[in-house]
Amino acid sequence: MVAESKHSKIYDAIVVGAGPAGSCAAAYLANQGLDILVIEKQKFPRFVIGESLLPQCMVALEKAGLLPAVQKAGFQVKDGALFEMGDTTSTIHFEEKFSEGPYSTFQVIRSEFDHFLIKEAERFGAEVRFETELRAIRFLDVCELDIFDDKTQSCETVRGRFVFDASGYGKTLPRLLNLSKPADFPVRSASFTHVRNDLRDETVDDKKILIAIHPEVRDVWYWLIPFTNNIASAGVIYPPHLAETFATPNDAW
């Protein structure tokens, strides 16, 4: 049995997913004085990959009102990228550009970064429910969402005027509405880990992600992303048929 939300409240918008996109949407809307609910299936902080941001991310954070707090949080500044293939190297400096916009960004441990952003959105006034799964949705006069709270093992129907899907890889709304289509881009796998020692030597700029391309198998490449706390992210991207070569137990993605 699904219970109605208390007092049949209607939110201005319901955001599905508390990752960076969900946090930015929730913070932006809450700053406009709107009543926002965020539902997130997982418990935060949680591990996720994708730790080296691009400068355009700063534009979204600024519009959401989150950038000042992020700039004060002490994340590793990133101002470019270093590419290597054998003895050949190439460096990209974000400041060497022809368009307007930011020329630096950050390299972040996503468990910390994502949790930081959603707590800021919550501070702005958004209501956030972790360990809460969207199980069904109906588009009536308003949007009705059947949600399941894993902590209390209870179901509830919440209502909102708009729904924003920020579920990322989860593809929550496409899955529930049968809108998902197979991707036509090449499939890749990844193995990755965090290491506690800084793998970079003093000749390498810590403000840049290091991308190393395999000298013989060109569609295999490695990354090294340094963080400020003497932890670095290291990983390799490879075609699935090379899994036995690059994947290790519990690290395959």
Secondary structure, 3 states (H helix, E strand, C coil): CCEECHHHCEEEEEEECCCHHHHHHHHHHHHCCCCEEEECCCCCCCCCCCCECCCHHHHHHHHCCCHHHHHHCCCEEECEEEEEECCEEEEEECCCCCCCCCCCEEECCHHHHHHHHHHHHHHCCCEEECCEEEEEEEECCCEEEEEEECCCCEEEEEEEEEEEECCHHHCHHHHHCCCCCCCCCCCCEEEEEEECCCCCCCCCCCCEEEEEECCCCCCCEEEEEECCCCCEEEEEEECHHHHHHHCCCCCEC
